[in-house]
Amino acid sequence: MSKFDYDLFVIGAGSGGVRAARTAANLGAKVGVAEGRFYGGTCVNVGCVPKKLYVYASDFAHRFAEARGFGHQLHERSFDWGTLKAAKDKEISRLNGIYERLLENSGVDRHWGYAKFVDAHTLDVEGKQVTAKNIIIATGGTPMMPTIPGGEHIKQSDDMFTLESLPKSVLVIGGGYIALEFAGIFNGLGVETHLVHRGDHVLRGFDEDVRPFVQDQVANRGINLHMSRTVESVEKQADNRLLVRLNSGETLTVDDIFSATGRLPNTGNLELEKLGIKTTSRGAIEVNEHYQVAEHSHIFAVGDVIDRIALTPVALAEGMFVANMLFGSSARRVNYNAVASAVFSQPEVATCGATESQARHQHVHVDVYESKFRPMSHTLSGNPEQCYMKLVVDRATQQVLGAHMVGEHAAEIMQGIAIAIQMGATKQQFDATIGIHPSAAEEFVTMRTPRD
Ligand code: NDP
């Protein structure tokens, strides 16, 4: 009989934690998990899922406008935030229940509360001590808030999902995933939307052609972009509106402000220092290729808390790897090469593999194929929006190194392209693929002439 309560204890029941716990339990391990906020973590509760539901809601507004070009007359359109929020809340609580039942049905013991280390094998969960042979830290991340005068009037991204009424005007700070997604949601729902970003282009790290392109498209949809600006201060006025001073000397007056200036790993309350576990300057846990911390080989960390790639599918893969490595007969290593991702801005951005500049650093000659076109639906909708696609190809081997897209359904299209890129497909194999006509996606297999 084991001297520990558990073979594995997982701290945090988000994407990575739940997957690790379930996988280990299904492999016969005795598993416990601690969660103090909600089952399913950020993705299910205050991230991917509710965000995408709000994006769908917002997108209808654009569709209604475009429908006129196809002969539809839509009279007396109205939108009720309360209906949307209630429907979203209902769906999220349904998913919470599913996540909890997934754990229950796998035989995982659930401990409600936050865990902290007592010693290398003992955790305290809200006053109750548990011991475990192995421990996985899967505590995720938390929004990073700007420290500026009046910062207490700024909401964080989690607050988007508890918002009881829709503001008339809003400012979003940041130029990353969340900023573009939130600005798109508000803008589509008819809110006067401003976005302030410290850089001259949004989405740092994305392909250099994609960045200005998506910026033009979201501005075209009505988002007021204030680039190369920072927020210096916020003051609440007598009418409860917020006066925002920018470093440029300009001012904006809005009803609400949301910060989307990045997220930090959640390690503050774990008492890692008791075990000598070091964290980076951002608070991330450093792990080796087996997700073990250097100081204790039985303690692992996966997901946003290790600050590698903060995406749900990556956390799932990491959690599954550790569980399989500990209790299974084989474990598939997480392939960080060409991880596809999408920004659910309106229009969407999707990307997989190398940007052009990354490819040029790694390869002598790089060919770039690109296409910019007006999607067919917009020939009648009247929407001047354009779609952009780009393939980055190593000239010597003809391998497709990266694919990038800005346009409707970019995420859905990129998932298939990502398989080809993972498999090392060449440009000739793309060319030999017959397109689906008429679709935007077929452009990815019909671009024939490299850019000069
Ligand atoms: P990002 O890192 O994507 O963006 C943060 C933005 O805030 C950047 O534009 C950054 O500017 C800016 N910024 C950072 N610090 C400051 C500051 N002090 N003052 C002003 N601006 C600042 O973070 P997000 O919060 O948007 O998202 C966090 C992560 O979550 C993402 O990186 C992604 O991994 C994941 N995510 C994924 C989604 C998806 O898959 N669709 C959706 C949402 C989140 P600069 O570029 O100059 O550094």
Residues whose N, C-alpha, C, O or C-beta is under 5 A from the ligand:
A	BS01	NDP	G174 G175 G176 Y177 I178 A179 R198 G199 R204 A260 T261 G262 R263 A310 L311 A342 V343 F344
